[in-house]
């Protein structure tokens, strides 16, 4: 893991004390992990980390691996997902959804 994760935002993640089996579950059990994410103060940083580093497994920032793969296929040229996600944070009610394009430019 990179320094931002270990010493920065990762230390504030709600999942830092969760059982890893909860975060790397499959199927319907992923809803429990996503529920943790939606109350987390570093959800955007976490999702950006997973997208920027092409992390394949687990729930990160409220998205499953399948949802992240779909988003990456639709936006393969994004250099910094954090920039894209931060711009969406400023637009209330917006969340990147698998299968839908983000408005921000890469």
Secondary structure, 3 states (H helix, E strand, C coil): CCHHHHHHHHHHCHHHHCCHHHHCCCHHHHHHHHHHHHCCCCHHHHHHHHHHCCCCCCCECCECHHHHHHHHHHCCCCCCHHHHHHHHHCCCCCCCCCCCCCCCCC
